Amino acid sequence: MSSGRERSGGPLKRPTRLGEEVYNVIYGQLMSREIPPGGRIAVDRLVRDLGVSQTPIREALSRLEAQGLVVKTHLIGYSAADQLDAARLEQLYELRLLLEPFAAGRAAQFMDDATLESLKKLATEMQSCANDAPGEAYGHFAQLDTQFHDLIAAASRNELVQETLSNLHIHVHLFRLFYHTRVTSGAIDEHRQLIDALERRDPAAAEKAMRSHLERSRQRFNKAF
């Protein structure tokens, strides 16, 4: 099965989902900081490098703009968004610690078996990212991690909590801070503990596991500063 991710070293083939392929390439360049924070994104250069027209590139950049990874400036064009600073990072984790343990506790009560199986599948996919090329693995892990946390928030059945966390685009911004395998390997073990608590339908244990995961995640990303 195709992973939907391509290296940025040559023209892309023309798959059915060309727009998704283009999006994944640019996303990977942003996450690995091949396109640095604040760096200009030249559409013409991407056209040459990827061997595609401007249309899928502009569509991909619009998606990335909605995620907060790309900024469009009138008469200038596209550039990569600035990174979080230390103060913003701390505020982000303060908010996460207020919302996500609560969401995990609620999810332990309301999560159905199908959602639990989806979480397990995502956890397995995150572990298999180690088989990807380094630059691809890191960006792919961030995407899967986003889906993992989004599923838990959705399972809480609190739409405001889910919307608040989704609109922050937490993981894409965090993973640009600290390009290192310790970020991914630590999270994998913590996800297992969280899934175990959810599978036991134990709200207190799920809340505790999520809080521990977030505290350890904050320590890992603080190393970026």
JOZI-V401878 format. One record per helix or strand of 3 or more residues. SS is the DSSP state (h for helix, s for strand). FROM is the first residue (numbers start at 0). TO is the last residue. If there is no record, write none. Layout:
# JOZI-V401878
SS&FROM&TO  SS&FROM&TO
This chain:
# JOZI-V401878
h&17&30  h&42&49  h&53&65  s&69&72  s&76&79  h&85&109  h&112&130  h&133&154  h&158&167  h&169&173  h&180&198  h&202&221
